[in-house]
Amino acid sequence: MVVDYCLDSVNIQQIVAMKTFLASLCLLGSLLHTLAQCTSEFHLEGDYLIGGLFDIHHVRDSVYLYRPEAIDCSSQLFILSSYRRFQLMRFSVEEINNSTNLLPNVSLGYDIFDHCSDTQIFPAILKLVSFSGTIQSWGEPHKNLSKVSKVTAVVGPFSSTNTLTIAPLFMPDLIPVVSYGAASSTFTKKLKYPSFLRTVHSNKEIIGVIVEIILHFNWRWVAFLNSDNDFGKDGLELFIKRIENTNICLAYTKGINDNTNTFQMFKQIQAQKIGVIIVFTTKLTAEALIESAIQVNITDKVWIAGDTWSLNKRLPKVKGIKNIGTVIGVSQPVVTIPGFDDFIYDSKSQTHCEKKEQNMFCNQVCNCSSLTPEDILAVDPSFSFSVYSAVYAIAHALHNTLQCGSGRCNGNITVYPYMVLAELKKSNFTLLNRSIKFDENGEPKFGSYSIVFWNHSGDAEEIGFYHFYPQRNFFINGTKIQWYTKGQVPTSICSKECTIGHAKKQNGIHECCFNCIICPSGTYINSSVDPYKCLKCKETEWSEEASTSCSLRVVEYIQFTDSGAIVIMVGAWFLVGLTAAMSVLFAINYNTPIVRSAGGPMCFLILGCLSLCSISVFFQFDKPTTSFCILRFLPFFLFYTVCLACFVVRSFQIVCIFKIAAKFPNLHSWWMKYHGQWLVITVAFLTQALLLLIGYSCAPPKPYNETVWYPDKIILSCDINLTATSSPVVLLLSLCCFCFIFSYMGKDLPKNYNEAKAITFCLLLLIFTWIIFATEYMLYRGKHIQTLNALAVLSSLYSFLLWYFLPKCYIIILQPHKNTQQYFQGLIQNYTKTISQ
């Protein structure tokens, strides 16, 4: 019994010791397990999951495969700025989970993937759209909506190309895709991308800002270098469309990829003397491009950077960067996010699973444990607020979907992605003093752009802004920019602006390249309306060569009050008075030999017609009208025809009496019997009247403004139709020729019967007068041409009055002894003796 008792005591002590040992061993195992446990940066469990796609690594070289194959992103080029954005999403979710106002008592998780390629990352995408590892066929109706993916929304991707590749996979289930960087304008097509939203403005907006900068500095000759992908091509198309109605010319464009010959490209840019280069590329492409420009010694350029690389931290400090010129950029505004710095320091102090053996899903490994918090916080902060606001927009949409309020949410609601999408579109909340809203196309109704330039210290200094809401507002302070030209704004033009009064003549395909053509007199240039065309002045205006406006012409014509006009009209009235006096004198001495030898009754007809011809003189003056133009020539043509016809028959009669009667007695008899002289005069008068009636009916003279001879004047005159007046003039010339022939034939007749000589002299004066006038008319078309015309008409009338009729008046009054029958008979007898000898 004792022995048994002892044995039992020993066993009890051993059991107690064993339990103590096992308890200690379990505690040590638990401690070791705790020390060995690690957390994943890519995955966080929660009641609701948000997907995340960040290009932490980037595949530089495209690999063409014969079959689908996933890629290990962790072995590719690491992008620190994308890693910073990745951490920002993690911080945003943690901040929301710690909030008591947003999604109270609801935990938000995430499933983030390294999106390093646009064609070899589909396992990650398929995991996001799957439910328990399976994907329901899109062709089948959703009979069981509970089998839809647990992911309520996706943040990302960053690039437009990546988004174009994966977005269609989320659209059928209306899973919201909220991108923080995909700026291509194609995503505004809601029929194709119904569940796509973004917290960054589209390329259309940033291109608009770039154009505003170019216009602000009056640059006209630019190059556009874009990434050879969807993002860059979209930017180029938008830029070309945006500058259509501006003075900006796209001199050169190039899609850049890894195989681009940058040396040849820059050589072409230099050859075209382009001073402004827009670089609309991804960050990595821009870095390679700028470094290449430094290597090939590209200098004195203005570089306009897009928001993907304008806040680059490394390039401004690269050796030789100052030599390339001045860099101006459009950037996302730098927003300080409270608590993010502390989160990075805390996160880096924790242990994260970095090895593939940890059974992580494809592309949820970073291999970046060597990074320090300082490295992460010092990198380019672009698109930080875009990520932050994207996560918060999803959280607020989920908050409204779950009908959260009063410290709790409705757990009985089954959340589907389309419900979150509907609430996302109605987003209206404040985040860091910024109102977060979306329009009907999922575009942000918030945000702005900062305009920066790289100063000599290697920092991106803000010099302006472009605000979108509540209204568009553009401002840039050019005085802060340290231009490579030492203060003066650089120029970039193809051709220098034309001087005043010169029009542009396009040279080549670009409107910016032109030659300058001086506008001739009579034209002007209005550069604000059309700088390429010299516009004609109105008929009432004139301009000198190289004018920008027209001046009114001076209207000139001879008024009745003009001194020259008064003298000529007085001369015309004197002629009328003189013809009247001669008519009276001839009437008194009608039966005398002088009057009978001068033509007898025909003298009165001639004197009357000469008086009627003087009517034309009075209508040569004052402002011409249609009636004035007709009466300027009609009386002279009509009645001067009668005068010439009278002198023709008078010359013929003289020759006939002394020379033709004896040789052709029958002709003389017929002429005397039928009063041939009156028949000829009547026929000439009626013919001229008919010709004038026909000519003036078809093309009557009308007022005409002479504007050709004097560019600064308008000479009021009459437009005479040459076709209509040619026939009357030909008739006058014909009568003049006949008269001259007959009068010349009678040059050797008796002295007192020598009217032929007087007529010949009068005709010579007449011809000489109109030759002088015709010469003057060809050389001079001023207002005094009408005075000369009136003077020619008056001279034509006075030639017959003074040299034919006045000598006869002289004999009648002062030498009456010569005006006797005996005196004339004696002259005739002497002429007969001379002929017979």
ROGUTI-580956 format. One record per residue (C-alpha): residue in three letters; x, y, z. Coordinates in steps of 0.1 Angstrom, whole numbers, padded with zeros to 4 digits, always signed. Example, Ala and Ser with C-alpha at 12.3 -4.5 7.8 and 13.67 -1.06 7.14 Angstrom:
2
ALA+0123-0045+0078 SER+0137-0011+0071 
END
This chain:
837
MET+0000+0000+0000 VAL+0027+0024+0009 VAL+0047+0014-0021 ASP+0017+0019-0043 TYR+0011+0052-0027 CYS+0046+0063-0034 LEU+0045+0052-0069 ASP+0013+0072-0074 SER+0029+0103-0059 VAL+0058+0100-0082 ASN+0035+0096-0112 ILE+0015+0126-0102 GLN+0047+0147-0099 GLN+0058+0136-0133 ILE+0025+0145-0149 VAL+0025+0179-0133 ALA+0060+0185-0146 MET+0051+0173-0181 LYS+0021+0197-0182 THR+0043+0226-0172 PHE+0068+0217-0199 LEU+0041+0214-0225 ALA+0026+0247-0215 SER+0059+0264-0218 LEU+0066+0247-0251 CYS+0032+0259-0265 LEU+0038+0294-0253 LEU+0072+0294-0270 GLY+0057+0281-0302 SER+0031+0308-0302 LEU+0058+0334-0296 LEU+0079+0320-0325 HIS+0048+0319-0348 THR+0040+0355-0340 LEU+0075+0365-0347 ALA+0076+0346-0379 GLN+0041+0359-0392 CYS+0042+0385-0420 THR+0015+0407-0437 SER+0009+0413-0474 GLU+0009+0448-0488 PHE-0013+0436-0517 HIS-0042+0420-0499 LEU-0064+0430-0469 GLU-0095+0411-0459 GLY-0127+0430-0453 ASP-0164+0429-0455 TYR-0162+0445-0490 LEU-0132+0445-0513 ILE-0118+0471-0536 GLY-0096+0460-0565 GLY-0064+0479-0572 LEU-0043+0480-0604 PHE-0009+0498-0601 ASP+0020+0497-0625 ILE+0046+0492-0598 HIS+0068+0476-0624 HIS+0069+0482-0661 VAL+0077+0460-0691 ARG+0099+0481-0714 ASP+0103+0456-0743 SER+0073+0441-0760 VAL+0074+0403-0761 TYR+0055+0385-0789 LEU+0043+0351-0777 TYR+0027+0322-0796 ARG+0004+0314-0767 PRO-0010+0333-0737 GLU+0015+0336-0709 ALA+0015+0356-0677 ILE+0045+0376-0667 ASP+0063+0380-0634 CYS+0061+0418-0628 SER+0085+0418-0599 SER+0114+0411-0623 GLN+0107+0441-0645 LEU+0117+0477-0642 PHE+0106+0492-0609 ILE+0087+0526-0609 LEU+0089+0543-0575 SER+0062+0569-0582 SER+0037+0542-0590 TYR+0047+0524-0557 ARG+0040+0556-0539 ARG+0005+0557-0554 PHE+0001+0520-0545 GLN+0009+0529-0509 LEU-0016+0558-0510 MET-0044+0534-0518 ARG-0035+0513-0488 PHE-0033+0544-0466 SER-0068+0555-0479 VAL-0084+0522-0470 GLU-0068+0521-0436 GLU-0079+0557-0429 ILE-0115+0548-0440 ASN-0115+0517-0417 ASN-0104+0539-0388 SER-0131+0564-0395 THR-0163+0564-0373 ASN-0183+0585-0398 LEU-0176+0567-0431 LEU-0187+0530-0433 PRO-0191+0526-0395 ASN-0187+0490-0383 VAL-0179+0480-0419 SER-0144+0469-0428 LEU-0131+0477-0462 GLY-0105+0454-0478 TYR-0085+0454-0510 ASP-0069+0431-0535 ILE-0042+0450-0554 PHE-0021+0437-0583 ASP+0010+0449-0600 HIS-0002+0459-0635 CYS+0031+0460-0654 SER+0018+0450-0688 ASP-0012+0455-0710 THR-0013+0420-0724 GLN+0002+0396-0699 ILE-0016+0404-0666 PHE-0050+0387-0672 PRO-0048+0363-0643 ALA-0051+0392-0619 ILE-0080+0407-0639 LEU-0098+0374-0640 LYS-0094+0370-0603 LEU-0111+0403-0597 VAL-0141+0395-0618 SER-0144+0359-0605 PHE-0164+0344-0577 SER-0148+0315-0558 GLY-0124+0310-0587 THR-0152+0308-0614 ILE-0165+0333-0639 GLN-0201+0332-0651 SER-0205+0332-0689 TRP-0216+0366-0702 GLY-0239+0350-0727 GLU-0260+0334-0699 PRO-0285+0355-0678 HIS-0275+0362-0643 LYS-0298+0337-0625 ASN-0279+0339-0593 LEU-0266+0374-0586 SER-0250+0362-0554 LYS-0223+0346-0575 VAL-0211+0380-0588 SER-0175+0390-0578 LYS-0170+0401-0542 VAL-0151+0431-0555 THR-0174+0461-0555 ALA-0151+0485-0575 VAL-0117+0488-0590 VAL-0092+0516-0586 GLY-0070+0520-0617 PRO-0053+0513-0640 PHE-0029+0543-0645 SER-0023+0543-0683 SER-0049+0546-0710 THR-0035+0516-0729 ASN-0038+0493-0699 THR-0073+0506-0692 LEU-0084+0501-0728 THR-0072+0465-0725 ILE-0089+0455-0692 ALA-0119+0478-0689 PRO-0142+0457-0712 LEU-0138+0428-0688 PHE-0155+0448-0660 MET-0182+0464-0681 PRO-0206+0435-0685 ASP-0211+0431-0647 LEU-0211+0470-0644 ILE-0182+0468-0619 PRO-0171+0504-0614 VAL-0136+0511-0627 VAL-0124+0544-0612 SER-0091+0553-0629 TYR-0067+0578-0614 GLY-0046+0583-0645 ALA-0062+0570-0678 ALA-0068+0603-0696 SER-0077+0591-0731 SER-0108+0609-0744 THR-0122+0576-0758 PHE-0135+0567-0723 THR-0162+0594-0725 LYS-0181+0570-0748 LYS-0206+0557-0722 LEU-0222+0531-0745 LYS-0188+0513-0746 TYR-0176+0521-0711 PRO-0208+0524-0690 SER-0191+0518-0656 PHE-0159+0538-0661 LEU-0152+0569-0641 ARG-0120+0588-0634 THR-0106+0613-0610 VAL-0082+0628-0635 HIS-0092+0651-0663 SER-0092+0638-0698 ASN-0065+0646-0724 LYS-0089+0671-0739 GLU-0085+0693-0709 ILE-0047+0692-0705 ILE-0043+0697-0743 GLY-0065+0728-0738 VAL-0042+0741-0711 ILE-0011+0735-0733 VAL-0027+0754-0761 GLU-0035+0783-0737 ILE+0001+0784-0727 ILE+0013+0785-0764 LEU-0012+0813-0772 HIS-0002+0832-0741 PHE+0034+0835-0752 ASN+0024+0839-0789 TRP+0043+0808-0801 ARG+0033+0798-0836 TRP+0057+0771-0848 VAL+0057+0740-0826 ALA+0065+0703-0826 PHE+0044+0676-0809 LEU+0062+0645-0796 ASN+0039+0618-0783 SER+0041+0583-0770 ASP+0034+0558-0797 ASN+0004+0544-0777 ASP-0032+0551-0772 PHE-0025+0579-0747 GLY-0001+0598-0770 LYS-0021+0593-0802 ASP-0052+0606-0785 GLY-0033+0636-0773 LEU-0020+0643-0808 GLU-0055+0640-0823 LEU-0069+0664-0797 PHE-0041+0689-0802 ILE-0046+0690-0840 LYS-0083+0695-0835 ARG-0078+0722-0808 ILE-0054+0744-0829 GLU-0076+0744-0860 ASN-0090+0779-0854 THR-0058+0794-0840 ASN-0026+0807-0855 ILE-0006+0778-0841 CYS+0010+0755-0868 LEU+0021+0720-0860 ALA+0054+0719-0878 TYR+0065+0684-0867 THR+0050+0654-0850 LYS+0065+0621-0841 GLY+0052+0590-0822 ILE+0080+0579-0799 ASN+0088+0543-0789 ASP+0119+0524-0779 ASN+0130+0521-0815 THR+0128+0558-0824 ASN+0159+0573-0839 THR+0160+0604-0817 PHE+0191+0617-0833 GLN+0174+0619-0867 MET+0142+0633-0851 PHE+0161+0662-0834 LYS+0180+0668-0866 GLN+0147+0674-0884 ILE+0134+0696-0856 GLN+0166+0717-0858 ALA+0163+0719-0896 GLN+0128+0734-0893 LYS+0140+0759-0867 ILE+0112+0749-0842 GLY+0116+0766-0809 VAL+0088+0750-0789 ILE+0085+0712-0783 ILE+0055+0696-0766 VAL+0064+0663-0751 PHE+0032+0644-0744 THR+0045+0610-0734 THR+0047+0587-0704 LYS+0072+0594-0677 LEU+0098+0568-0688 THR+0096+0579-0724 ALA+0100+0615-0715 GLU+0131+0607-0693 ALA+0147+0588-0722 LEU+0138+0616-0746 ILE+0152+0645-0725 GLU+0184+0625-0718 SER+0188+0620-0755 ALA+0184+0657-0762 ILE+0212+0664-0737 GLN+0234+0639-0754 VAL+0229+0653-0789 ASN+0234+0688-0776 ILE+0199+0702-0784 THR+0199+0738-0770 ASP+0177+0768-0768 LYS+0143+0752-0769 VAL+0111+0756-0749 TRP+0099+0722-0737 ILE+0062+0719-0726 ALA+0057+0689-0704 GLY+0025+0669-0698 ASP+0013+0660-0663 THR+0029+0626-0665 TRP+0065+0640-0661 SER+0063+0677-0653 LEU+0070+0670-0616 ASN+0098+0646-0623 LYS+0123+0648-0594 ARG+0153+0633-0612 LEU+0155+0650-0646 PRO+0158+0686-0633 LYS+0190+0676-0616 VAL+0206+0657-0645 LYS+0238+0672-0657 GLY+0234+0694-0688 ILE+0196+0699-0683 LYS+0200+0737-0683 ASN+0215+0735-0718 ILE+0184+0722-0735 GLY+0165+0755-0727 THR+0134+0762-0706 VAL+0110+0735-0694 ILE+0074+0745-0687 GLY+0049+0719-0675 VAL+0013+0713-0667 SER+0010+0692-0636 GLN-0015+0678-0612 PRO-0017+0701-0582 VAL+0004+0689-0553 VAL-0020+0682-0524 THR-0006+0674-0490 ILE-0025+0644-0476 PRO-0025+0644-0438 GLY-0012+0612-0421 PHE+0003+0597-0452 ASP+0040+0603-0442 ASP+0033+0586-0408 PHE+0017+0557-0426 ILE+0047+0552-0448 TYR+0071+0552-0418 ASP+0049+0528-0399 SER+0044+0505-0429 LYS+0081+0503-0436 SER+0087+0493-0399 GLN+0065+0462-0404 THR+0074+0429-0419 HIS+0059+0421-0453 CYS+0058+0389-0472 GLU+0082+0393-0501 LYS+0089+0357-0512 LYS+0070+0338-0537 GLU+0069+0308-0513 GLN+0044+0327-0492 ASN+0018+0314-0516 MET+0008+0349-0529 PHE-0013+0352-0560 CYS+0003+0361-0593 ASN+0018+0397-0594 GLN+0012+0405-0557 VAL+0049+0406-0549 CYS+0069+0438-0549 ASN+0105+0429-0539 CYS+0110+0464-0527 SER+0119+0459-0490 SER+0151+0478-0494 LEU+0132+0511-0499 THR+0133+0536-0472 PRO+0104+0559-0462 GLU+0124+0589-0474 ASP+0128+0573-0509 ILE+0090+0569-0512 LEU+0081+0604-0499 ALA+0107+0622-0520 VAL+0094+0609-0553 ASP+0071+0626-0578 PRO+0038+0631-0560 SER+0017+0634-0592 PHE-0017+0618-0592 SER-0017+0613-0554 PHE-0050+0631-0549 SER-0064+0613-0578 VAL-0058+0579-0561 TYR-0070+0593-0527 SER-0102+0607-0541 ALA-0109+0575-0562 VAL-0108+0553-0530 TYR-0129+0578-0511 ALA-0154+0581-0539 ILE-0159+0543-0538 ALA-0162+0543-0500 HIS-0188+0571-0500 ALA-0207+0552-0528 LEU-0206+0520-0506 HIS-0216+0541-0476 ASN-0247+0553-0494 THR-0255+0519-0508 LEU-0255+0504-0473 GLN-0276+0533-0461 CYS-0251+0540-0433 GLY-0260+0566-0407 SER-0261+0571-0370 GLY-0230+0550-0364 ARG-0241+0519-0382 CYS-0249+0505-0417 ASN-0277+0483-0429 GLY-0262+0448-0429 ASN-0293+0433-0446 ILE-0285+0449-0479 THR-0268+0427-0505 VAL-0244+0450-0523 TYR-0239+0445-0561 PRO-0214+0465-0582 TYR-0242+0482-0603 MET-0256+0496-0570 VAL-0222+0511-0561 LEU-0219+0525-0597 ALA-0252+0543-0593 GLU-0241+0559-0561 LEU-0207+0567-0576 LYS-0224+0588-0603 LYS-0242+0607-0577 SER-0211+0614-0556 ASN-0212+0647-0538 PHE-0189+0650-0508 THR-0160+0671-0496 LEU-0125+0658-0493 LEU-0096+0680-0481 ASN-0117+0711-0488 ARG-0125+0699-0523 SER-0159+0691-0536 ILE-0159+0656-0553 LYS-0185+0652-0581 PHE-0188+0635-0614 ASP-0207+0645-0645 GLU-0229+0622-0666 ASN-0199+0608-0685 GLY-0180+0599-0653 GLU-0157+0629-0657 PRO-0145+0647-0626 LYS-0163+0680-0618 PHE-0134+0690-0596 GLY-0097+0696-0597 SER-0073+0720-0615 TYR-0039+0721-0631 SER-0008+0738-0619 ILE+0016+0754-0644 VAL+0052+0750-0634 PHE+0087+0756-0647 TRP+0120+0740-0638 ASN+0141+0766-0621 HIS+0178+0767-0619 SER+0177+0750-0585 GLY+0162+0719-0600 ASP+0127+0723-0586 ALA+0094+0726-0603 GLU+0082+0761-0594 GLU+0046+0769-0597 ILE+0039+0800-0619 GLY+0002+0797-0627 PHE-0029+0776-0627 TYR-0059+0765-0646 HIS-0091+0761-0626 PHE-0121+0742-0640 TYR-0147+0748-0613 PRO-0167+0767-0604 GLN-0156+0785-0636 ARG-0126+0782-0659 ASN-0098+0805-0649 PHE-0064+0806-0665 PHE-0034+0825-0651 ILE+0003+0825-0657 ASN+0030+0847-0643 GLY+0056+0849-0670 THR+0079+0871-0650 LYS+0088+0842-0627 ILE+0102+0821-0656 GLN+0139+0821-0660 TRP+0141+0820-0698 TYR+0172+0806-0715 THR+0172+0840-0734 LYS+0181+0858-0702 GLY+0148+0875-0696 GLN+0131+0879-0730 VAL+0103+0855-0740 PRO+0117+0832-0767 THR+0099+0832-0801 SER+0090+0803-0823 ILE+0077+0813-0857 CYS+0082+0800-0893 SER+0080+0835-0909 LYS+0083+0869-0894 GLU+0051+0890-0893 CYS+0045+0912-0923 THR+0050+0949-0920 ILE+0020+0972-0922 GLY+0003+0972-0956 HIS+0016+0938-0967 ALA-0005+0906-0972 LYS+0006+0871-0965 LYS+0011+0846-0993 GLN+0012+0811-0979 ASN+0044+0793-0986 GLY+0039+0755-0984 ILE+0012+0737-0964 HIS+0015+0757-0932 GLU-0003+0790-0927 CYS+0025+0801-0904 CYS+0050+0800-0934 PHE+0044+0828-0958 ASN+0059+0855-0980 CYS+0049+0892-0976 ILE+0033+0908-1006 ILE+0028+0946-1007 CYS-0008+0957-1013 PRO-0009+0979-1045 SER-0026+1012-1047 GLY-0064+1010-1047 THR-0063+0981-1022 TYR-0058+0977-0985 ILE-0051+0950-0959 ASN-0072+0943-0928 SER-0051+0918-0909 SER-0077+0913-0883 VAL-0102+0900-0909 ASP-0080+0884-0935 PRO-0043+0888-0934 TYR-0039+0868-0967 LYS-0059+0891-0990 CYS-0055+0927-1003 LEU-0091+0940-1004 LYS-0102+0964-1031 CYS-0113+0998-1022 LYS-0148+1009-1031 GLU-0152+1029-1063 THR-0157+1060-1043 GLU-0125+1054-1023 TRP-0088+1052-1029 SER-0056+1042-1012 GLU-0019+1044-1016 GLU+0004+1014-1018 ALA+0007+0995-0986 SER-0024+1009-0970 THR-0045+0995-0942 SER-0076+1016-0950 CYS-0091+1035-0979 SER-0099+1073-0981 LEU-0127+1089-0999 ARG-0119+1102-1034 VAL-0123+1138-1043 VAL-0152+1143-1067 GLU-0144+1168-1094 TYR-0163+1183-1123 ILE-0165+1218-1138 GLN-0193+1238-1123 PHE-0211+1266-1141 THR-0194+1291-1117 ASP-0159+1280-1128 SER-0140+1309-1144 GLY-0131+1289-1175 ALA-0167+1278-1179 ILE-0179+1314-1176 VAL-0155+1326-1203 ILE-0165+1299-1227 MET-0202+1304-1221 VAL-0197+1341-1226 GLY-0179+1332-1259 ALA-0209+1310-1269 TRP-0233+1338-1262 PHE-0211+1362-1281 LEU-0212+1338-1310 VAL-0250+1337-1309 GLY-0251+1375-1309 LEU-0226+1377-1337 THR-0245+1353-1359 ALA-0277+1372-1352 ALA-0260+1405-1362 MET-0245+1389-1393 SER-0279+1376-1402 VAL-0294+1410-1399 LEU-0266+1425-1420 PHE-0270+1399-1447 ALA-0308+1404-1447 ILE-0304+1441-1452 ASN-0279+1435-1480 TYR-0296+1403-1493 ASN-0296+1413-1530 THR-0259+1424-1531 PRO-0233+1403-1549 ILE-0214+1395-1517 VAL-0244+1380-1500 ARG-0254+1361-1531 SER-0218+1348-1536 ALA-0217+1337-1500 GLY-0247+1314-1505 GLY-0277+1337-1505 PRO-0305+1321-1484 MET-0281+1293-1474 CYS-0261+1318-1453 PHE-0290+1322-1429 LEU-0293+1284-1426 ILE-0256+1281-1418 LEU-0257+1310-1393 GLY-0287+1295-1376 CYS-0271+1261-1374 LEU-0239+1275-1359 SER-0260+1292-1332 LEU-0279+1259-1325 CYS-0245+1241-1323 SER-0235+1264-1295 ILE-0262+1247-1273 SER-0237+1218-1267 VAL-0212+1242-1251 PHE-0236+1249-1221 PHE-0241+1212-1213 GLN-0203+1206-1210 PHE-0204+1219-1175 ASP-0219+1211-1141 LYS-0226+1176-1127 PRO-0235+1153-1156 THR-0268+1137-1159 THR-0283+1115-1186 SER-0299+1145-1203 PHE-0268+1165-1200 CYS-0247+1138-1216 ILE-0271+1135-1245 LEU-0272+1173-1251 ARG-0234+1176-1249 PHE-0230+1161-1284 LEU-0265+1158-1300 PRO-0269+1195-1311 PHE-0233+1197-1324 PHE-0235+1165-1343 LEU-0269+1173-1359 PHE-0266+1209-1368 TYR-0229+1209-1376 THR-0238+1182-1402 VAL-0261+1208-1418 CYS-0233+1234-1418 LEU-0209+1210-1434 ALA-0235+1199-1459 CYS-0241+1236-1468 PHE-0204+1242-1474 VAL-0201+1210-1494 VAL-0228+1220-1518 ARG-0216+1256-1518 SER-0181+1244-1528 PHE-0196+1222-1554 GLN-0217+1250-1568 ILE-0187+1273-1572 VAL-0167+1247-1590 CYS-0197+1237-1611 ILE-0203+1273-1623 PHE-0168+1280-1633 LYS-0154+1245-1643 ILE-0181+1218-1647 ALA-0210+1237-1663 ALA-0192+1241-1696 LYS-0180+1205-1697 PHE-0211+1188-1683 PRO-0241+1210-1692 ASN-0267+1183-1686 LEU-0254+1178-1651 HIS-0255+1215-1644 SER-0290+1217-1659 TRP-0303+1189-1637 TRP-0287+1204-1606 MET-0303+1237-1612 LYS-0337+1223-1622 TYR-0341+1200-1591 HIS-0324+1223-1566 GLY-0297+1198-1559 GLN-0281+1218-1531 TRP-0312+1216-1509 LEU-0317+1180-1517 VAL-0281+1172-1505 ILE-0286+1192-1473 THR-0319+1176-1466 VAL-0305+1140-1471 ALA-0275+1148-1450 PHE-0297+1162-1422 LEU-0321+1133-1422 THR-0293+1107-1424 GLN-0276+1122-1394 ALA-0308+1125-1375 LEU-0316+1088-1382 LEU-0281+1077-1372 LEU-0282+1096-1339 LEU-0317+1083-1331 ILE-0306+1047-1336 GLY-0273+1051-1318 TYR-0288+1070-1288 SER-0317+1045-1286 CYS-0293+1016-1284 ALA-0267+1031-1261 PRO-0274+1066-1249 PRO-0246+1085-1233 LYS-0248+1083-1195 PRO-0229+1097-1165 TYR-0196+1080-1158 ASN-0172+1081-1129 GLU-0136+1082-1142 THR-0115+1064-1115 VAL-0087+1049-1135 TRP-0065+1079-1144 TYR-0064+1095-1109 PRO-0065+1071-1080 ASP-0075+1098-1055 LYS-0101+1115-1076 ILE-0135+1108-1092 ILE-0139+1127-1124 LEU-0175+1131-1133 SER-0179+1127-1171 CYS-0201+1111-1197 ASP-0196+1076-1210 ILE-0198+1077-1248 ASN-0205+1044-1266 LEU-0181+1044-1295 THR-0202+1020-1316 ALA-0233+1042-1312 THR-0214+1074-1321 SER-0192+1061-1348 SER-0217+1064-1376 PRO-0225+1101-1370 VAL-0188+1108-1367 VAL-0181+1090-1400 LEU-0208+1111-1417 LEU-0192+1143-1404 LEU-0158+1132-1416 SER-0172+1122-1450 LEU-0188+1157-1454 CYS-0156+1173-1443 CYS-0136+1153-1469 PHE-0160+1162-1497 CYS-0160+1198-1487 PHE-0122+1199-1486 ILE-0120+1183-1521 PHE-0144+1207-1538 SER-0130+1237-1521 TYR-0095+1227-1531 MET-0106+1224-1567 GLY-0118+1260-1566 LYS-0086+1276-1552 ASP-0079+1296-1584 LEU-0113+1311-1589 PRO-0118+1350-1591 LYS-0109+1368-1559 ASN-0144+1378-1549 TYR-0157+1343-1557 ASN-0129+1326-1538 GLU-0151+1312-1510 ALA-0133+1279-1517 LYS-0101+1292-1502 ALA-0119+1305-1472 ILE-0137+1271-1468 THR-0104+1253-1471 PHE-0088+1274-1445 CYS-0118+1269-1421 LEU-0116+1232-1427 LEU-0079+1231-1419 LEU-0087+1250-1386 LEU-0114+1226-1379 ILE-0092+1195-1384 PHE-0063+1211-1365 THR-0087+1219-1335 TRP-0099+1183-1332 ILE-0065+1168-1336 ILE-0053+1189-1307 PHE-0083+1179-1286 ALA-0078+1142-1294 THR-0042+1144-1284 GLU-0051+1161-1251 TYR-0078+1135-1245 MET-0053+1107-1248 LEU-0029+1123-1224 TYR-0052+1139-1199 ARG-0086+1129-1183 GLY-0089+1154-1156 LYS-0120+1176-1149 HIS-0108+1202-1174 ILE-0112+1179-1203 GLN-0148+1191-1205 THR-0135+1227-1207 LEU-0113+1217-1236 ASN-0142+1199-1252 ALA-0163+1230-1250 LEU-0134+1250-1263 ALA-0130+1226-1293 VAL-0167+1229-1301 LEU-0166+1267-1298 SER-0135+1268-1320 SER-0152+1247-1346 LEU-0180+1272-1347 TYR-0159+1303-1348 SER-0136+1290-1375 PHE-0165+1293-1401 LEU-0179+1324-1385 LEU-0147+1344-1384 TRP-0129+1331-1415 TYR-0159+1327-1439 PHE-0186+1352-1429 LEU-0166+1380-1412 PRO-0146+1389-1443 LYS-0178+1394-1462 CYS-0192+1416-1434 TYR-0160+1436-1437 ILE-0166+1442-1474 ILE-0202+1451-1469 ILE-0195+1476-1442 LEU-0161+1490-1450 GLN-0156+1483-1487 PRO-0190+1488-1503 HIS-0174+1496-1537 LYS-0164+1460-1540 ASN-0200+1449-1533 THR-0213+1460-1568 GLN-0223+1441-1599 GLN-0198+1460-1620 TYR-0169+1450-1598 PHE-0179+1413-1598 GLN-0184+1414-1637 GLY-0149+1428-1641 LEU-0134+1400-1620 ILE-0152+1374-1640 GLN-0142+1388-1673 ASN-0105+1389-1663 TYR-0108+1353-1651 THR-0123+1343-1685 LYS-0095+1360-1704 THR-0070+1342-1683 ILE-0086+1308-1689 SER-0089+1314-1726 GLN-0052+1324-1729 
END
